[in-house]
Amino acid sequence: MTNRRYDILVQDLGLLLFLISMVSGFMILYAGGSALLAENSVMLFITVVAIVIVTFSLDFSAFIIVGAQIICFTAYKLFALYQHGTVINNYSFAWLVLPIAAVGSMRLFIAGRNRLELENSVLRQQIEELVMIDPLTGLYNLRSFYYDIDRQIRYTRRNKLPLTLMIIRLRYAQELRKILSKRNFDKLKQRFAEIIGDAIRVEDNQYSIDNEGGLAIILTCDEAGGQLVKNRIKSMVGEKDAFDGITDTSIKVEVQIAFVQYRDEMENDAAYFKQSVEKELQYDV
């Protein structure tokens, strides 16, 4: 929190100094009158160019420009003083500071903003890593699935109980995504998740595992029980009015379903368990 306040302070301070520098530059342009209009305009223009360059994170180039600008301006004014006796106007002294102040303050503002954006990005990533719920379907997500399946495998091995993992995917999901609008495809995924939820027991856990509507179910039963669940799901998904109301026309949705009962040789490898089911899924044509 302290670092965030510091970054906000740096950003605000940089913006304030930049505004003061630019307002001062325009005031000098106005106050210098017609006699100094040309040189003040050139100095202000070069300063603005350097500011634009520093916004693209080309700091070295920007400071080289303002450094050369100040050196050339100083040499020009001294030459005019010694050769022609031209008195240096008080406003001209401001150009020894203003270019550096304007570019430096803009760099300070950008540095504070970049640190805040980086911090916000890190916070968003940390929040995403903590999220265990799919916001669209309200189901537990893939991260939660791996956590639960690992725990369930250990429980199964310890108590010698049956455990079956089932994966269900929308057949032709890519085509459905192209045909339907994003809103309707989201509604389809929600309806699909609801149908699957109605087809399984309360004690069986359901998870959303991808953005294409894919679902995983941890079943506390053997392969025979998995086959019953598969038949029930296919029957419910295949009902004529299962997906009514999503679009003005009827939608025919087909699914791919595969399941594998846990075996001791899989040990505690949840990823291998899931991959075994995905391999079986390819044969459900």
N, C-alpha and C positions, 0 to 999 in steps of 0.2 A: 504493500500500500504506500509506503514511504517513497519507494522508487517511482511509482506511478505519479504521485504528487510532484515529485522532482521533475519528471518528464513533462508534465503539464505546465509546470512553472517555466521550464526552459522554452517550451513551445510558445507560451504566452509572451515571455520576455522577448524572444526573437521577433515575434509579430509586432510587438509594440515598438521596438527599436527600428524595425524595418519601416513602419508607417511614419515614425518621426523622421527618419532619414529621407524618405521620399517626399514628404511634405516640405522638409527643409530645402530639398533640391528644387522643387517647383517655386518656393518662395524666393530663392536666390535668382532663379530664372526671371521672375517678375520684377524683383527689386533691383536687379542689375541694370535694367533699362536697355535701350537700344544699343548703347555703346558696347555692352558686354553680352548682347543677345546671342551672337554667333558662337562665341567660345563656351558660354553657359549651356547652350543647346547641344553642342557637341559633347560636352562633358556629361550631361544628363543622358544623352542617347547611348554613349558608351557604357555608362553605369547600368542602364536598363538592359543592354545586351549581355553584360556580365551576369546580371541577376537571372536572366532567362537561362543562361548556360549553367549556372549553379543549380537551378531547379532540375536539371537533367543529371545531377550528381557528378558533373564535370568540374569538381572543385578546383583542381590544380589549374585548369585552363582559365577559369573565371578569375582566380586571384592573380594569375600572370597578366591577364588583361588589365585589371584595375591597377596593378603595380606599375605596368608600363604606362598606363594612362596618367597616373600621378607623376611619374618621373618625367614624361614628355611635357606635361602641363607645367611642371616646376621649371624645367629647362626653358620652355617658351617664355614664361613670365620673367625669368632672370635675364634672358637674352633681350627682351623688350626693355627691361629696366636699365641695363648697362649700355645698350646700343642707342636707344632712343630716349632714355630718361622717363619712360612711361611709368607712372606711379601705380603700384599694385593696389587694386581696390580691396577693401576689407572682405568683401564677399568672396573674392577669389581664394582666400585662405581656407574657406570651408571645403573647397574641392580637394584639399590635402587629406581630408578625413572622411568626407561623405561617401565616396565610392567604396572604401574599405568597410565603413559602417553599414552601408546598405547591403552589400554582398555578404558580409559576415553575419549580420542579423538574419538574413534569409537562410543562410546555411544553418544557423542556430535553430530557426523555426523548423526546418526540414529534419534536422537531427532529432528534435523532440518528437515530431510527428512520426518519424520512422520507428522510434523506440516504442511509442504508444501502439502503433500498428503491429509491431512484432509481439508486444505483450498481449494484445487482443487476440492475435493469431494463436499464440501458445495457449491462452485461456480457452479458446474455442476448441482446440485440439484436445486439451485435458478434459473438457466437458464431454466431447464426443467419445472419449475413451471410457468415461464413466457411465455413459448412457447404455442401459441394458434393454430398453424397450423400443420397438419399431414404432415411430410416431404415426404411421399411416394405419396399420392394422391393430395397433395396441398389443401385439404379441411380443414375447421376448425375442431378441435379435440373435444374430450368429454368435456374438461374443458371449451372451448368456447361455446359448446352446452348448458351447464347448465347456463352459464352467459346469453346467448341470450334467452333461453326459459323462464327464470325467468322474464326477462324484457318484453318479448312478452306476458306472462300471465298477468302481471300488465296492459299492454296496452289494452289487450282484455277485462279484467274486467272493466276497466275504460270506454271504448268506446262501450262495448256490441257488439263486433265483433266476428265472428267465428274463431276458431283456432283448427287445427287438427295436431296431431303428428303422423308421420308414421315412422316405423322402418322396415328396409329391411336387411335380412341376407342371406348369401349363404347357401343353403341347402347342407348338406354333406361337410361343409367347412373343417372339420378335415381329411376326406378322400382325398379331393382335395390337401390338404397340404402334405399328405403322398405320393400321386401319382406324383405331380409336384415338380420340383426343387424349391428352394427358389426364384430364379430369375423369373421363370415362374409363380409362385404363386403371386409374387409381380406384375408382368405384368397383371395377371388376375384381381387382385384387382384394378389396375389402369384403366383397360378397363371397369370393372364393374362400377366404380365411374363415368367414362365418359358417359356411357350409361344412368345411372340414371340422371346425370346432363342434358342430352339432353331431358329427358322425363318430366322434371318439368319446371315451369315458372321461369323467372328471379327473381321475387320477393320472391320465395320460397327458403329457406336456407337449404343447405345440409351439413351434418357433418359426419366425420369418427369417429366411437365410439368404435372400438375395433381393434385387430390385425388380425381378421379373415375376414375382408372385410365388416363388419357390418356398415350400414349407417342409419342415422336419418335425417328426413326431417321435417322442420317446415312449414306447409301449412296454408296459410291464406284463408281457405275455410271450408265448413262444411263437413259432412260425405259423402254426395253425390259427392262433388268434390273430396274427398279422394278416393272414389271408382273409379272414372274416371282415376285418377293418377295411382292407382294400376293396372287397366286393361292395361293402356298404357305401364307401366313398364314391366309387364309380357309379353306383346306382343313384345316389343323391345328386352328384354333379350332372348326370345324364338326364335328370328330370326336365321336362319341357319348359317349365317356368322357373328354373333355377336361377337364371340370370336376367329375368324380365325387369324392365324399368331402367336398365343401364343406358340403353339407346332406344330410339324410336322403333328400330327393327330388332328382331330376335337375334340372339347371339348363340352360336353353338360352340361350346367349350369342351375340349378334350384334354385329358390329363395323362401324365406318365406317372406310374407309381411303382416303387420297388422297396423291398424291405429285406433285412438280414438279421438273423438272430445272433446275438453275441456268442462268441466262442472263446474258450480259454486261451487259444493261441494268439488271439488279438491283444492279450495282456491289457495294459492301461493306455493303449494308443488310440485316443479318440479320433484323431485325424484319419488313421488307417480304417477304423470302423466306418466312418462317414464315406471314405473313398470306396470301400467295398460295396456300399449301397449304391453309390453313384455309378459304379460299373454295371451293377444289375439293372440300373435304370435304363441303360442303353438298349437293353433287350426287350423292354416293354414297348413294342411297336404296335 
